[in-house]
Amino acid sequence: MFFSGMLLVTGLAALIKGASFFVDGSSSLAKRLKVPGLIIGLTIVALGTSAPELAVSTSAALQGANEIALSNIVGSNIFNLLFVLGVCAIIHPVPVEAGVLKRDLPVSIISTVSVFILTSAAAIFSGQFIDMGMEEPAGSVGRAAGILLCVLFIVYIGFLISDAKKHPESDEGTKIKSWSVGKCALFIGVGIAFVVGGGQVVIYSAKEIAQILGMSETLIGFTIVAIGTSLPELVTSVVAARKGETGLAVGNVAGSNIFNLMFILGISAVIHPVEVNVASVFDMGILIAASLLTFVFLLSSKMLKRIEGIIMAGLYVADMIFAIIR
């Protein structure tokens, strides 16, 4: 148990450090190639911050651990919405940009609802759903659905890039390191190696811990692995909140959640069809409810207040307790 726990911590540390190396090297290389900073942020940095989830879910898909592949994505999205934004709002009220409220949050909600319907509608309306056990299959995300999710994500990113080109002034203040091509290549290579290797270690150790403790792979993916892979978003957001720089928090979380659900789930399903069990159906339902609650809070006053942050963080803790009891 101790050895598996140390492996898990080491794997998560490698994921986080590898993602940081990849972002620094890729961003610097893109800058040398005269790519606008805002576009770098929308593509390379977005990929880097979600690299831990990507590595874990694709590694899980390759090893046939579908429960971890999906529960990691859903768990990370709930963690980002309720806990990361909630903690930020407790530290400092979190404002939201009009574009995020009108575009990114609705896209995040629509994509979540679409995946929920795609994977779970048949089971829910079959009349047998209530009597099914938590680990029983309720649906799946096949390769065709995975390809569709990836295509929709590419369309979404294309739209963001097109919109960014129309507002070049937004590029001001973007801080990107300027390195030699050799140093960029070194950081990119080391970053990819750390992310890939870390992902493999996390899946192996998570499965071992699940077997030792008698936990389901869905539960360990939804809790320990999901929180671990979301640590970069939490640390970055909390540091920004302590400085009072919370303006980008909602946009970052919405973008990360869209990336996780469309691209990472899509890639995982293309590698190996992802089976959805009853527990994951419940978790996706909770993710939809959390998304709608966040949207309502933001819509009412164009920001998340401290009391709303306390409610959101409290709901996340309650959801964790529910998941463990379940």
C-alpha positions as CSV (number, residue, x, y, z in Angstrom):
1,M,0.0,0.0,0.0
2,F,2.8,2.4,1.0
3,F,4.7,1.6,-2.2
4,S,1.6,2.1,-4.4
5,G,0.9,5.4,-2.6
6,M,4.4,6.7,-3.2
7,L,4.2,5.6,-6.9
8,L,0.9,7.6,-7.2
9,V,2.4,10.7,-5.7
10,T,5.5,10.4,-7.9
11,G,3.4,9.9,-11.0
12,L,1.3,12.9,-10.2
13,A,4.4,15.0,-9.6
14,A,5.9,13.9,-12.9
15,L,2.6,14.8,-14.7
16,I,2.5,18.3,-13.2
17,K,6.2,19.0,-13.8
18,G,6.1,17.5,-17.3
19,A,3.1,19.7,-18.2
20,S,5.0,22.8,-17.0
21,F,8.1,21.8,-19.1
22,F,5.9,21.2,-22.1
23,V,4.1,24.5,-21.8
24,D,7.3,26.5,-21.3
25,G,9.2,24.8,-24.2
26,S,6.2,24.9,-26.7
27,S,5.2,28.5,-25.8
28,S,8.8,29.7,-26.3
29,L,9.1,27.8,-29.6
30,A,5.8,29.2,-30.8
31,K,6.9,32.7,-29.9
32,R,10.1,32.3,-32.0
33,L,7.8,31.3,-34.9
34,K,5.9,34.6,-34.4
35,V,2.7,32.9,-33.2
36,P,0.5,35.5,-31.3
37,G,0.6,35.1,-27.5
38,L,-3.2,34.8,-27.1
39,I,-3.3,31.9,-29.6
40,I,-0.5,30.2,-27.7
41,G,-2.7,30.5,-24.6
42,L,-5.7,29.1,-26.3
43,T,-3.9,26.1,-27.7
44,I,-0.5,25.2,-26.2
45,V,-1.2,26.4,-22.7
46,A,-4.7,24.9,-22.7
47,L,-3.2,21.6,-23.8
48,G,-0.5,21.8,-21.1
49,T,-2.8,22.5,-18.2
50,S,-5.0,19.5,-19.3
51,A,-2.0,17.3,-20.1
52,P,-2.3,15.3,-16.8
53,E,-5.9,14.4,-17.5
54,L,-5.0,13.6,-21.1
55,A,-2.2,11.3,-20.1
56,V,-4.2,9.5,-17.4
57,S,-7.4,9.0,-19.5
58,T,-5.5,7.9,-22.6
59,S,-3.3,5.6,-20.6
60,A,-6.4,4.2,-18.9
61,A,-8.0,3.7,-22.3
62,L,-5.0,1.9,-23.6
63,Q,-5.0,-0.5,-20.6
64,G,-8.8,-1.0,-20.8
65,A,-9.4,0.7,-17.5
66,N,-12.4,2.6,-18.9
67,E,-13.8,3.4,-15.4
68,I,-10.7,5.5,-14.6
69,A,-10.7,7.1,-18.1
70,L,-14.2,8.6,-17.7
71,S,-14.4,9.2,-14.0
72,N,-11.1,11.1,-14.1
73,I,-12.6,13.5,-16.7
74,V,-15.9,13.9,-14.9
75,G,-14.3,14.2,-11.5
76,S,-11.8,16.8,-12.7
77,N,-14.6,18.9,-14.2
78,I,-16.6,18.8,-11.0
79,F,-13.5,19.7,-9.0
80,N,-12.7,22.6,-11.3
81,L,-16.2,24.0,-11.2
82,L,-17.2,23.6,-7.5
83,F,-13.9,23.5,-5.6
84,V,-11.4,25.5,-7.7
85,L,-13.9,28.4,-8.4
86,G,-15.4,28.0,-4.9
87,V,-12.0,28.4,-3.2
88,C,-11.1,31.4,-5.4
89,A,-14.4,33.1,-4.6
90,I,-13.8,32.6,-0.9
91,I,-10.4,34.2,-1.2
92,H,-11.6,37.0,-3.5
93,P,-14.9,37.6,-5.5
94,V,-14.5,36.2,-9.0
95,P,-15.7,38.3,-11.9
96,V,-16.6,36.8,-15.3
97,E,-16.1,38.3,-18.8
98,A,-19.1,38.7,-21.0
99,G,-17.6,36.4,-23.7
100,V,-17.1,33.6,-21.2
101,L,-20.7,33.9,-19.9
102,K,-22.2,34.0,-23.4
103,R,-19.9,31.5,-25.1
104,D,-17.6,29.2,-23.1
105,L,-19.9,28.3,-20.1
106,P,-22.9,27.5,-22.4
107,V,-20.6,25.4,-24.7
108,S,-19.4,23.6,-21.6
109,I,-22.9,22.9,-20.4
110,I,-24.2,21.8,-23.8
111,S,-21.2,19.5,-24.3
112,T,-21.8,17.9,-20.9
113,V,-25.5,17.4,-21.6
114,S,-24.8,16.0,-25.0
115,V,-22.3,13.4,-23.7
116,F,-24.8,12.5,-20.9
117,I,-27.6,11.9,-23.4
118,L,-25.3,10.1,-25.9
119,T,-24.1,7.7,-23.3
120,S,-26.9,7.3,-20.8
121,A,-30.3,8.1,-22.3
122,A,-31.0,4.5,-23.4
123,A,-30.3,3.1,-20.0
124,I,-32.3,5.7,-18.1
125,F,-35.4,5.3,-20.2
126,S,-35.2,1.5,-20.3
127,G,-37.1,1.3,-17.0
128,Q,-34.4,-0.8,-15.4
129,F,-31.9,1.9,-14.4
130,I,-33.1,2.3,-10.8
131,D,-32.5,-1.4,-10.1
132,M,-29.1,-1.5,-11.7
133,G,-25.9,-1.7,-9.6
134,M,-23.4,1.2,-9.6
135,E,-20.8,-0.8,-11.5
136,E,-23.2,-2.1,-14.1
137,P,-22.7,-0.8,-17.7
138,A,-25.3,1.9,-18.7
139,G,-23.8,2.9,-22.0
140,S,-20.6,3.7,-23.8
141,V,-18.7,6.3,-25.9
142,G,-17.8,4.5,-29.1
143,R,-15.1,5.4,-31.6
144,A,-17.6,7.3,-33.9
145,A,-18.7,9.4,-31.0
146,G,-15.1,10.0,-30.0
147,I,-14.3,11.2,-33.5
148,L,-17.3,13.5,-33.4
149,L,-16.2,15.0,-30.1
150,C,-12.7,15.7,-31.4
151,V,-14.1,17.3,-34.6
152,L,-16.4,19.5,-32.5
153,F,-13.5,20.5,-30.3
154,I,-11.3,21.5,-33.3
155,V,-14.2,23.6,-34.6
156,Y,-14.5,25.3,-31.2
157,I,-10.7,26.0,-31.0
158,G,-10.9,27.3,-34.6
159,F,-13.6,29.7,-33.6
160,L,-11.6,30.9,-30.6
161,I,-8.5,31.5,-32.8
162,S,-10.6,33.4,-35.4
163,D,-12.1,35.5,-32.7
164,A,-8.7,36.2,-31.1
165,K,-7.2,37.4,-34.4
166,K,-10.0,40.0,-34.5
167,H,-8.9,41.4,-31.1
168,P,-5.0,41.6,-31.3
169,E,-5.0,44.1,-28.4
170,S,-5.8,41.3,-26.1
171,D,-2.3,39.9,-26.7
172,E,-0.8,42.7,-24.6
173,G,0.7,41.6,-21.3
174,T,1.3,38.0,-22.4
175,K,4.6,36.8,-20.8
176,I,6.3,34.1,-22.7
177,K,10.0,33.1,-22.2
178,S,12.4,33.5,-25.2
179,W,14.7,30.5,-25.5
180,S,16.9,28.9,-28.2
181,V,15.4,26.3,-30.4
182,G,17.6,23.6,-28.7
183,K,16.4,24.5,-25.3
184,C,12.8,24.6,-26.5
185,A,13.2,21.1,-28.0
186,L,14.8,19.8,-24.7
187,F,12.0,21.1,-22.6
188,I,9.3,19.8,-24.9
189,G,10.9,16.3,-25.1
190,V,11.4,16.1,-21.3
191,G,7.9,17.4,-20.7
192,I,6.3,14.8,-23.0
193,A,8.4,12.0,-21.4
194,F,7.4,13.1,-17.9
195,V,3.7,13.4,-18.9
196,V,3.5,10.0,-20.6
197,G,5.6,8.2,-18.0
198,G,3.7,9.9,-15.1
199,G,0.4,8.9,-16.7
200,Q,1.4,5.2,-16.9
201,V,2.6,5.3,-13.3
202,V,-0.6,6.9,-12.0
203,I,-2.9,4.4,-13.7
204,Y,-0.8,1.4,-12.4
205,S,-0.6,2.7,-8.9
206,A,-4.3,3.8,-8.8
207,K,-5.4,0.3,-9.9
208,E,-3.2,-1.3,-7.2
209,I,-4.6,1.0,-4.5
210,A,-8.2,0.3,-5.7
211,Q,-7.6,-3.4,-5.4
212,I,-5.9,-3.2,-1.9
213,L,-8.7,-1.0,-0.5
214,G,-11.5,-2.7,-2.2
215,M,-12.4,0.5,-4.0
216,S,-13.9,0.6,-7.5
217,E,-11.8,2.1,-10.3
218,T,-14.6,4.6,-10.8
219,L,-14.3,5.9,-7.2
220,I,-10.5,6.2,-7.2
221,G,-10.6,7.9,-10.6
222,F,-13.3,10.3,-9.5
223,T,-11.5,11.2,-6.2
224,I,-7.8,10.7,-5.9
225,V,-6.8,10.7,-9.5
226,A,-9.2,13.6,-10.6
227,I,-8.0,15.8,-7.7
228,G,-4.4,15.0,-8.4
229,T,-4.6,15.8,-12.1
230,S,-6.4,19.1,-11.4
231,L,-3.8,20.4,-8.9
232,P,-2.2,22.7,-11.6
233,E,-5.5,24.5,-12.0
234,L,-6.1,24.7,-8.3
235,V,-2.6,26.0,-7.5
236,T,-2.6,28.6,-10.3
237,S,-6.1,29.8,-9.5
238,V,-5.4,30.2,-5.8
239,V,-2.2,32.1,-6.3
240,A,-4.0,34.4,-8.7
241,A,-6.9,34.8,-6.2
242,R,-4.5,35.8,-3.4
243,K,-3.2,38.5,-5.7
244,G,-6.7,39.6,-6.5
245,E,-6.2,38.6,-10.2
246,T,-9.3,36.4,-10.6
247,G,-10.6,37.8,-13.9
248,L,-9.5,34.8,-16.0
249,A,-10.5,32.1,-13.5
250,V,-14.0,31.3,-14.9
251,G,-12.7,31.3,-18.5
252,N,-9.8,29.0,-17.6
253,V,-12.1,26.5,-15.8
254,A,-14.7,26.6,-18.6
255,G,-12.0,26.1,-21.2
256,S,-10.4,23.3,-19.3
257,N,-13.7,21.5,-18.8
258,I,-14.5,21.8,-22.5
259,F,-11.0,20.4,-23.4
260,N,-11.5,17.5,-20.9
261,L,-14.9,16.5,-22.1
262,M,-14.5,17.0,-25.9
263,F,-10.9,16.3,-26.7
264,I,-9.7,14.0,-23.9
265,L,-12.9,11.9,-23.8
266,G,-12.9,11.9,-27.6
267,I,-9.3,10.7,-27.9
268,S,-9.8,8.1,-25.2
269,A,-12.9,6.7,-27.0
270,V,-11.0,6.6,-30.4
271,I,-8.2,4.6,-28.7
272,H,-10.7,2.2,-27.0
273,P,-14.5,2.6,-26.6
274,V,-15.2,3.9,-23.1
275,E,-17.8,2.0,-21.1
276,V,-20.1,4.2,-18.9
277,N,-21.3,2.6,-15.7
278,V,-24.3,3.7,-13.5
279,A,-22.0,5.5,-11.1
280,S,-20.6,7.6,-13.9
281,V,-24.1,8.4,-15.1
282,F,-24.9,9.8,-11.6
283,D,-21.6,11.8,-11.7
284,M,-22.4,13.3,-15.1
285,G,-25.8,14.3,-13.7
286,I,-24.1,16.0,-10.8
287,L,-21.7,17.7,-13.3
288,I,-24.6,19.1,-15.2
289,A,-26.2,20.4,-12.0
290,A,-22.9,22.0,-10.9
291,S,-22.5,23.7,-14.3
292,L,-26.0,25.1,-14.2
293,L,-25.6,26.3,-10.6
294,T,-22.3,28.1,-11.5
295,F,-24.0,29.6,-14.5
296,V,-26.9,30.9,-12.4
297,F,-24.6,32.4,-9.8
298,L,-22.6,34.2,-12.4
299,L,-25.6,35.3,-14.4
300,S,-27.2,36.9,-11.4
301,S,-24.4,39.4,-10.5
302,K,-21.7,38.8,-13.2
303,M,-19.4,37.4,-10.5
304,L,-19.0,34.7,-7.9
305,K,-19.4,36.1,-4.4
306,R,-17.8,34.7,-1.2
307,I,-21.1,33.1,0.1
308,E,-21.5,31.5,-3.3
309,G,-18.0,30.2,-3.1
310,I,-18.6,28.7,0.3
311,I,-21.8,27.0,-1.0
312,M,-19.9,25.6,-4.0
313,A,-16.9,24.3,-2.0
314,G,-19.3,22.8,0.5
315,L,-21.3,21.0,-2.2
316,Y,-18.0,19.5,-3.6
317,V,-17.1,18.1,-0.1
318,A,-20.7,16.7,0.1
319,D,-20.4,15.1,-3.3
320,M,-17.1,13.4,-2.3
321,I,-18.8,12.0,0.8
322,F,-21.7,10.8,-1.3
323,A,-19.4,9.2,-3.8
324,I,-17.5,7.3,-1.1
325,I,-20.7,6.1,0.7
326,R,-22.2,5.2,-2.7
